[in-house]
């Protein structure tokens, strides 16, 4: 079944870049070459959504890095799924560990935002993952399963969901879960989907890994049966991102 799930690589630019930097990223992505067997999406700051969409090749998706759970209203500083779509973009990253741990977003809010984004017609990359102290106290499954349990009631259709597992202790730290550690959690997440959603979703939902993915480790990670791609942070700002996109080739 793994070979029926198209490899997916997302680049999360976080709060980085200006138009000149974005032009540079677009340039190295145009040169590529990018594997036709990989679906590629870049997540850019909201003020550059339209600029990126208008200038990056149409084969590359563009994602917002956040959105709210309502279509409009008195929510200063937020953007809605409809606004993202109006910019020509069709993806959003939700529940990233920085939203959870820097900005204090709880599981329930993230679930509601995921539900509204899907109902509005966006494709969604919901992020889950444990912190270092949670892994060291052997609570990885407890934490990620609780995050999953919160998500499920607001996901009616999993077709437009790409699930990202990002161990918080490995994001931007240079530490990476070993391929075996990452595969172990991905396999358990897929079994959780089988037990708590259904077998079809478990077999078809792409589960991607994020956490200091580099050109040096991406090929080994990509060999794992339940790792269907990556969500890449800092490395997506550099030409090396092309190597990561092509990890399965």
Residue pairs with C-beta under 8 A, 6 or more apart in sequence:
1 203
1 204
2 225
2 226
2 228
4 203
4 204
5 204
5 205
5 206
5 228
6 37
6 38
6 39
6 206
6 228
7 35
7 37
7 38
7 39
7 222
7 228
7 229
7 247
7 248
8 38
8 39
8 40
8 41
8 162
8 206
8 208
8 228
8 229
8 230
9 38
9 39
9 40
9 41
9 208
9 229
9 230
9 231
9 232
9 244
9 245
9 247
10 40
10 41
10 42
10 43
10 63
10 93
10 125
10 162
10 164
10 208
10 229
10 230
10 231
10 232
10 236
11 40
11 41
11 42
11 43
11 232
11 236
11 237
11 241
12 43
12 65
12 93
12 96
12 210
12 231
12 232
12 233
12 236
13 25
13 42
13 43
13 44
13 45
13 65
13 236
13 237
14 65
14 98
14 233
14 234
15 45
16 45
16 237
17 25
17 44
17 45
17 48
17 237
19 48
19 51
21 237
22 44
22 48
22 51
22 52
22 55
23 55
25 42
25 236
25 237
25 241
26 52
26 55
26 56
26 57
28 239
28 241
28 242
29 40
29 56
29 57
29 60
29 241
29 242
30 57
31 242
32 242
32 245
33 242
33 246
34 40
34 59
34 60
34 242
34 245
34 246
35 245
35 246
35 248
35 249
37 248
37 249
38 229
38 245
38 246
38 248
39 61
39 229
40 59
40 60
40 61
40 245
41 60
41 61
41 62
41 63
41 91
41 125
42 52
42 56
42 60
42 61
42 62
42 63
42 236
43 62
43 63
43 64
43 65
43 91
43 93
43 125
44 52
44 62
44 63
44 64
44 65
45 65
46 64
46 65
46 66
46 79
49 62
49 64
49 84
49 87
49 88
49 89
50 87
50 88
52 62
53 62
53 87
53 88
53 89
54 88
56 62
61 89
61 90
61 91
61 123
62 88
62 89
62 90
62 91
63 89
63 91
63 92
63 93
63 125
64 79
64 84
64 89
64 91
64 92
64 93
65 92
65 93
65 96
66 79
66 92
66 93
66 94
66 96
66 99
67 78
67 79
67 80
67 81
67 83
67 84
67 92
67 94
67 113
67 116
67 117
67 122
68 75
68 78
68 79
68 80
68 113
68 116
69 109
69 112
69 113
69 115
69 116
70 80
70 116
71 80
71 81
71 82
71 116
71 120
72 80
72 82
80 120
81 92
81 116
81 117
81 120
81 121
81 122
82 120
84 90
84 92
84 122
85 120
85 121
85 122
90 121
90 122
90 123
91 122
91 123
91 124
91 125
92 117
92 122
92 123
92 124
92 125
93 124
93 125
93 127
93 164
93 231
94 110
94 113
94 114
94 117
94 124
94 125
94 126
94 127
95 105
95 110
95 113
95 114
95 126
95 127
95 128
95 147
95 151
96 127
96 166
97 127
97 129
97 166
97 168
97 171
99 105
99 110
100 106
100 110
101 131
101 168
107 146
107 147
107 150
107 151
108 150
110 126
110 150
110 151
111 150
111 151
111 153
111 154
112 154
114 124
114 126
114 151
114 154
114 155
114 161
115 153
115 154
115 155
115 156
116 154
117 124
118 124
118 154
118 155
118 156
118 157
118 160
118 161
119 156
122 160
123 160
123 161
123 162
124 160
124 161
124 162
125 161
125 162
125 163
125 164
125 208
125 231
126 151
126 161
126 163
126 164
127 164
127 165
127 166
127 210
127 231
128 144
128 147
128 148
128 151
128 163
128 164
128 165
128 166
129 143
129 144
129 147
129 165
129 166
129 167
129 168
129 171
129 210
129 211
130 139
130 140
130 143
130 144
130 167
130 168
130 169
131 143
131 168
131 169
132 168
132 169
134 140
134 142
134 143
135 167
135 169
140 167
140 185
141 185
141 188
144 165
144 185
144 189
145 192
148 189
148 192
148 193
148 196
149 196
152 196
152 197
155 161
158 197
158 201
158 204
158 205
161 205
162 205
162 206
162 208
162 228
162 229
163 189
163 205
163 206
163 207
163 208
164 207
164 208
164 209
164 210
164 231
165 182
165 185
165 186
165 189
165 207
165 208
165 209
165 210
166 209
166 210
166 211
166 231
167 177
167 182
167 185
167 211
169 175
169 211
170 176
170 177
170 211
170 212
171 210
171 211
171 212
171 233
172 212
172 233
172 234
173 212
174 212
175 211
175 212
176 211
176 212
176 213
176 214
176 217
177 185
177 209
177 211
179 217
179 220
179 221
179 223
179 224
179 227
180 224
182 209
182 211
182 221
182 224
182 227
183 224
183 225
183 226
183 227
186 207
186 209
186 224
186 226
186 227
187 225
187 226
189 207
189 226
190 202
190 205
190 207
190 226
191 202
193 201
193 202
193 205
194 202
206 228
206 229
207 226
207 227
207 228
208 227
208 228
208 229
208 230
208 231
209 221
209 227
209 229
209 230
209 231
210 230
210 231
210 232
210 233
212 233
213 221
213 230
213 231
213 232
213 235
213 244
214 235
214 240
214 244
215 235
215 240
215 243
215 244
218 230
218 243
218 244
218 247
219 247
221 227
221 230
221 247
222 229
222 230
222 247
222 248
230 244
230 247
232 241
232 244
235 241
235 244
236 244
